[in-house]
């Protein structure tokens, strides 16, 4: 006698993916400026890059300092393929060039990953750093492929247009990036549900036990490295179409450090964390860099703050508070959250004032000793400005620590109440 099982649809998952698609479709219709269009396109590219990096870091526990090698080399191969189309030497549709970059990233991952994944932990990280430095040095030596300091430029309006789509207007290239973003995010999520994705998590958590049950941990890391290289190459191919120029900077360790930094800030332990990180990456590189020359220093301070107080990244903070909200306890700590925000902001204002004065003395001293900061005139050589900034920073830090300790007590009490409620529901 046969039996049938009915498995209901995961409605929440369908809602999330539908909302994601809607955001991708309507975002350029809401944010209509040229800057917004450029930033939205870059966000899609960064999301794919950070998610591909998280296959290594978050899912496999592999700290890589050279992920830009595969995004960058994918960009170079894609831009050469674009120039071949322009010269009439290739008939590949422009819309498929990101896949060319993807297969290039996969090819280099197959070549370099076999050696890289022989080790794990700290040796793996050091090998990836060495590979990154090697490739960057080669980018300045082999100008035929890398284009030297000027890089390689191209024109994405090449080949035959399809239904009037030439990829000349920014809106057209955005929607191409949006399609690739949605498909790549869906495929990388699907990878986390596969047996390989699951065993990769096991290799991260307990490689000795995985070896004991008969799996080759090096082979698992190698396959994951190849898959990450493929999606990284797609990101690089999309970047080459978006910017129409590729320089040696795209394979530098600075770019790899950016992927590491923002994947961590977004939250490497959750799938959606790198998506948040990719968005923050573009906001920092495009907007924050326009407001201040010390933007990298602010990023460093933010990174230190997150490591000290929220090592799980922004995604972990969201999930922790969603759990609290689900049990109706969020209203008990919103005052503490407000206090943490205000005191941290006060400390940041004081620290930022000192940073801006230091940068003004180093870079803009020819313009005089005074500068404008948040509507206030500061004298970079004046004792009053320095004393006031230090006082504000120390006051903010002191109050932040007081509020933080009170918050930790409240948070602990709430977690106890939640655990009691869970036990009550189980026994009811």
Secondary structure, DSSP 8 states (H G I E B T S, - for coil): ----------HHHHHHHHHHHHHHHHHHHHS-SHHHHHHHHHHHHHHHHHHHHHHHHTTT----S-THHHHHHHHHHHHHHHHHHHTTS----GGGHHHHHHHHHHHHHHHHHHHHTTS-HHHHHHHHHHHHHHHHHHHHH-HHHH-TTT-EE--SS-S--BTTB-S-SHHHHHHHHHHHHHHHHHHHHHHHTSHHHHHHHHHHH-HHHHHHTT--HHHHHHHHHHHHHHHHHHHHHHHHHHHSEE-GGGGSHHHHHHHHHHHHHH-TTSTTHHHHHHHHHHIIIIIIHHH-TTHHHHHHHHHHHHHHH-TTHHHHHHHHHHHHHHTT-GGGTHHHHHHHHHHHHHHHHHHHHHHHHHHHHHHSGGG-SEEEETTEEEETT-HHHHHHHHHHHHHHHHHHHHHHHHHHHHHHHHHHHHHHHHHHHHH-
